[in-house]
Amino acid sequence: FKAAAARWKLPTENLIYADVDGNIGWVAAGLMPVRSWTGMLPVPGDGRFEWRGFLPFEELPVSFNPPSGIIATANHNILPPDYTKPLSYEWAEPSRFKRIMEVLQSRKGWTRQDFEKLQHDELSLPARELVPLLLAAGERAGARGPGWDHMKRWDFLMRKDGVAPLLFAAFVDSLSARSLATAVGPHAAALRQAGVGSLDLPVLMRFVKEPGRDSLLVGAFDAAVAGLRARLGGEMSQWRWGTVHTAPFRHPLAKAFDLPDATRAGHWSTVGMTAGANLRQTHGASFREILDFADWDNSVGTSVPGQSGQPGSPFYGNLLPLWERGEYFPLVYSRAAVEKHTAHVLILRP
């Protein structure tokens, strides 16, 4: 595995290892230039800042059979605390990783079906931390209304059939934008023009926990509710997260090849990550797999939109309904299992 990983001639990537003997491992494999500077900004091309080759594979961070028995990655900063080589400067905030560890450490005796559920886990740790702050601020401000009632009853699961997940998603967007404007004052417009319209979650959490943020929290929630009313109208009790939070499937060349929008659960803050602007999903996993090293034919996968890239084929969009529901198909391995699940055979003769 390490010999193969050493040939990964791309930017560093988390590569995970496991074998039938129960060993697990991880390496951040890839090409990392050796520089005398960070590489973050332009420098003079006069020879003083040339690369000095690439970091040797042996100096990349690795883990093998860690004491915890768990290796988890979620685009967060996975580098060991004492590792000093600059492999990356940009990481996802760690709430998804923390949720994975929380679930995996909660018990033993895992099944394939348990991992299917974990890959689509809908609990938002940021919601579990932010909503009590919001409700406390609302209580002090005497805030009332159906939106507040929904938040009080919520269990922090980003279900597609819930009202509170929609309110929370809109609230976080509103809070982040308003917090940035409060923090930088007159520079907010310039930052928005540069594509920076919100605060990253760790910064946001520190900011809203400072004393005197009640009006910011309540104002952001009220603005989010008002925006949703303008967008959705009608009774709040009829709103649903999945009605707004959809993933589009638009063909880049022909509208006739479009596929239906998929209603989605989850959020950018959940293990089942479904991120995107304007409360829709444009980012997230299109492919997932669960591999059973004790029984390869018990492995499963999920992908979208289909097994074929050919419009008109019955397999062009056949996986989309499964993916929308978070369901899996057999990822078969043995000859007998492959033949059992085969739906179509194409023979090409010269």
C-alpha positions in Angstrom: 0.0 0.0 0.0 2.8 2.5 0.9 4.6 1.6 -2.3 1.5 2.5 -4.3 0.8 5.6 -2.2 4.4 6.8 -3.0 3.3 7.0 -6.6 0.5 9.4 -5.8 1.7 12.4 -7.9 -1.0 14.8 -7.0 -1.6 17.3 -4.1 -1.7 15.6 -0.8 -4.7 13.4 -0.1 -5.9 11.3 2.8 -5.4 7.6 1.7 -6.8 5.0 4.1 -5.6 1.4 4.5 -7.2 -1.7 5.9 -6.6 -5.4 5.4 -8.1 -8.8 6.2 -5.9 -9.2 9.3 -7.5 -6.2 11.0 -4.7 -3.7 10.4 -5.6 -0.1 9.6 -3.5 2.8 8.4 -3.4 6.3 7.0 -1.0 8.4 5.0 -1.3 12.0 3.7 0.2 11.0 0.3 1.1 13.4 -2.5 3.5 15.8 -3.9 4.4 18.7 -1.6 7.1 21.2 -2.8 9.9 22.0 -0.5 10.0 25.8 -0.2 11.9 28.4 1.7 8.5 30.3 2.0 4.9 29.4 2.5 3.8 29.4 -1.1 0.7 31.5 -0.2 1.6 34.7 -2.1 3.4 35.6 -5.3 7.2 36.1 -5.0 9.9 37.5 -7.3 11.0 35.1 -10.0 14.7 35.9 -9.5 15.8 32.5 -8.3 15.6 33.1 -4.6 12.3 31.3 -4.2 12.8 28.2 -6.3 11.4 24.8 -5.1 14.0 22.5 -3.7 12.3 19.3 -5.0 9.5 17.6 -3.2 9.1 16.3 0.3 10.2 12.6 0.4 7.4 10.1 0.9 9.2 8.9 4.1 8.6 12.3 5.6 4.9 12.4 5.0 2.6 11.8 8.1 1.4 8.3 8.6 -0.6 6.3 11.2 -0.7 2.5 11.6 -2.9 0.7 14.1 -3.5 3.7 16.4 -4.3 2.9 20.0 -7.9 4.2 19.5 -8.5 1.6 16.8 -10.2 4.3 14.7 -9.0 6.4 11.7 -11.4 9.1 10.7 -11.0 12.0 8.2 -13.5 14.6 7.2 -11.3 17.2 5.4 -10.3 18.6 8.8 -6.8 19.1 10.0 -5.7 15.6 10.6 -1.9 16.3 10.9 -0.3 15.1 14.1 0.2 17.9 16.6 4.0 17.7 16.4 4.1 17.5 12.6 5.7 20.7 11.2 5.8 20.3 7.4 3.4 22.6 5.6 1.2 20.2 3.7 -1.8 22.5 3.6 -3.2 25.7 5.0 -6.9 25.2 4.4 -9.0 22.7 6.2 -12.7 22.1 6.9 -13.9 22.9 10.4 -13.8 19.8 12.5 -17.5 19.3 13.5 -18.1 16.5 11.1 -14.9 14.6 12.3 -16.0 15.2 15.9 -19.4 13.7 15.2 -17.9 10.6 13.5 -15.6 10.0 16.6 -18.5 10.6 18.9 -20.6 7.9 17.2 -17.8 5.4 16.7 -16.7 5.7 20.4 -20.2 5.3 21.7 -20.3 1.5 21.4 -19.0 -1.6 19.7 -20.5 -4.3 17.6 -20.9 -2.4 14.4 -22.6 -3.8 11.3 -22.7 -2.7 7.7 -26.1 -1.2 8.2 -24.7 0.9 11.1 -22.1 2.4 8.9 -24.7 3.1 6.2 -26.5 5.2 8.8 -23.3 6.9 10.0 -22.3 8.0 6.5 -25.7 9.8 6.3 -25.8 11.0 9.9 -27.9 14.1 10.2 -27.0 15.4 13.6 -25.4 18.9 13.5 -22.9 19.5 16.3 -22.8 23.3 15.5 -26.6 23.3 15.9 -26.3 21.5 19.3 -23.9 24.3 20.4 -25.5 27.3 18.7 -29.2 26.8 19.3 -29.0 26.9 23.1 -27.2 30.2 22.8 -29.9 31.5 20.5 -32.7 30.3 22.8 -31.1 31.8 25.8 -30.7 35.1 24.0 -34.3 34.9 22.8 -35.5 34.2 26.4 -33.7 37.3 27.7 -35.1 39.4 24.9 -38.7 38.1 25.3 -38.8 36.7 21.8 -41.9 34.8 20.8 -43.4 33.2 17.7 -43.8 29.8 16.0 -40.2 29.9 14.8 -38.9 30.0 18.3 -41.3 27.2 19.3 -39.9 25.0 16.5 -36.3 25.6 17.7 -37.2 24.8 21.3 -38.5 21.3 20.3 -35.7 20.5 17.9 -33.3 17.6 18.5 -30.6 19.0 16.1 -31.2 16.4 13.4 -31.2 17.9 9.9 -34.1 15.9 8.6 -35.5 16.7 5.2 -39.1 16.6 6.6 -38.5 19.1 9.4 -39.1 22.8 9.8 -36.4 23.5 12.4 -33.6 22.3 10.1 -34.7 24.9 7.6 -34.8 27.6 10.2 -31.4 26.7 11.5 -29.7 26.6 8.1 -31.1 30.1 7.3 -30.2 31.4 10.7 -26.6 30.2 10.5 -26.2 31.9 7.1 -27.8 35.1 8.5 -25.7 35.0 11.7 -22.5 34.5 9.9 -23.0 37.3 7.4 -24.2 39.7 10.2 -21.3 38.7 12.5 -18.8 39.4 9.7 -20.3 42.8 9.1 -20.2 43.5 12.9 -16.6 42.4 13.2 -15.1 44.3 10.2 -17.4 47.3 10.1 -16.9 49.4 6.9 -14.7 46.7 5.3 -17.6 44.3 5.0 -18.6 45.5 1.5 -15.1 45.1 0.2 -14.9 41.6 1.6 -18.2 40.6 0.0 -16.9 41.9 -3.3 -13.8 39.7 -2.9 -16.0 36.7 -2.3 -15.9 36.6 1.5 -19.4 36.9 2.8 -19.3 35.0 6.1 -17.2 33.9 9.0 -15.8 30.4 9.3 -17.5 28.4 12.0 -14.8 28.3 14.7 -14.4 32.1 14.4 -18.2 32.5 14.4 -18.5 30.4 17.5 -15.9 32.5 19.4 -17.5 35.7 18.2 -21.1 35.0 19.2 -20.0 33.7 22.7 -18.6 37.1 23.6 -20.8 39.1 26.0 -23.4 41.4 24.6 -24.3 39.3 21.5 -28.0 38.8 22.3 -29.2 41.3 19.8 -27.0 39.8 17.1 -28.3 36.3 17.6 -32.0 37.4 17.9 -31.7 39.8 15.0 -30.1 37.1 12.8 -32.9 34.6 13.6 -35.7 37.1 13.0 -34.1 38.1 9.7 -33.8 34.5 8.6 -37.5 33.9 9.4 -38.5 37.0 7.5 -36.4 35.9 4.5 -38.0 32.4 4.5 -41.5 34.0 4.7 -40.7 36.1 1.7 -39.4 33.1 -0.2 -41.9 30.4 0.9 -45.0 32.3 2.1 -47.8 30.4 3.6 -47.8 28.8 7.0 -44.5 28.0 8.7 -45.9 24.6 9.7 -46.0 23.7 6.0 -42.3 24.5 5.4 -39.9 21.6 5.0 -36.1 21.5 4.8 -36.2 19.0 1.9 -38.5 21.3 -0.1 -35.8 23.9 -0.2 -32.6 21.8 0.3 -32.5 20.1 -3.1 -29.6 18.9 -5.3 -30.0 19.8 -9.0 -29.0 17.6 -11.9 -28.6 19.8 -14.9 -26.9 18.5 -18.1 -24.3 21.0 -19.3 -25.4 20.7 -22.9 -29.1 19.7 -23.3 -32.1 20.3 -21.0 -33.6 17.1 -22.4 -30.9 15.2 -20.4 -31.7 16.8 -17.1 -32.7 14.7 -14.2 -35.1 15.5 -11.4 -33.9 17.5 -8.4 -33.2 15.4 -5.3 -34.6 16.3 -1.9 -31.9 16.2 0.6 -31.4 15.9 4.3 -28.2 16.8 6.1 -26.2 20.1 6.0 -22.6 21.3 5.6 -22.2 20.6 9.3 -23.3 17.0 9.3 -21.4 13.8 8.5 -23.9 13.3 5.6 -22.5 16.6 4.2 -24.9 18.4 1.8 -23.5 21.9 1.3 -24.3 24.7 -1.0 -25.3 28.3 -1.4 -28.9 29.6 -1.1 -29.8 26.6 1.1 -29.5 24.1 -1.8 -26.9 21.3 -2.2 -24.2 21.7 -4.7 -21.4 20.0 -2.8 -21.1 16.6 -1.1 -20.4 13.0 -1.7 -21.7 11.6 -5.0 -20.1 8.2 -4.2 -19.8 6.3 -1.0 -18.7 2.8 -0.2 -18.6 0.4 2.8 -16.2 -2.5 2.5 -16.5 -5.7 4.5 -13.1 -7.3 4.8 -14.6 -10.5 6.3 -17.0 -10.9 3.4 -16.3 -8.8 0.3 -19.7 -9.6 -1.2 -21.3 -7.9 1.8 -19.8 -4.6 0.6 -22.1 -1.8 -0.7 -21.9 1.5 -2.5 -24.0 4.4 -3.5 -23.5 6.8 -6.4 -25.4 9.2 -8.6 -27.0 9.6 -11.0 -26.5 6.2 -12.7 -24.2 3.5 -13.9 -24.2 4.8 -17.4 -23.3 8.2 -18.8 -25.5 7.6 -21.8 -28.8 9.5 -21.9 -31.6 7.2 -22.8 -30.0 4.2 -21.2 -32.1 2.6 -18.4 -28.9 3.0 -16.3 -28.5 6.7 -16.9 -30.4 7.9 -13.8 -31.3 4.6 -12.1 -29.2 5.2 -9.0 -30.6 8.7 -8.3 -33.6 7.5 -6.3 -31.3 5.3 -4.1 -28.9 8.2 -3.6 -31.7 10.6 -2.7 -32.9 8.2 0.0 -29.4 7.3 1.3 -29.7 3.7 0.2 -27.0 1.4 -1.2 -26.5 -1.1 -4.0 -24.4 -4.3 -3.7 -20.7 -3.8 -4.4 -20.2 -7.4 -5.3 -16.8 -9.0 -5.7 -16.9 -12.8 -6.3 -17.8 -14.2 -9.7 -20.9 -15.8 -8.4 -22.2 -12.6 -6.8 -21.4 -10.6 -9.9 -23.3 -13.0 -12.1 -26.2 -13.0 -9.7 -26.6 -9.2 -9.8 -25.8 -8.7 -13.5 -28.5 -6.8 -15.3 -26.9 -6.3 -18.7 -23.9 -7.7 -20.6 -22.3 -5.8 -23.5 -19.9 -7.8 -25.7 -17.6 -5.9 -28.0 -16.2 -8.0 -30.8 -13.4 -6.7 -33.1 
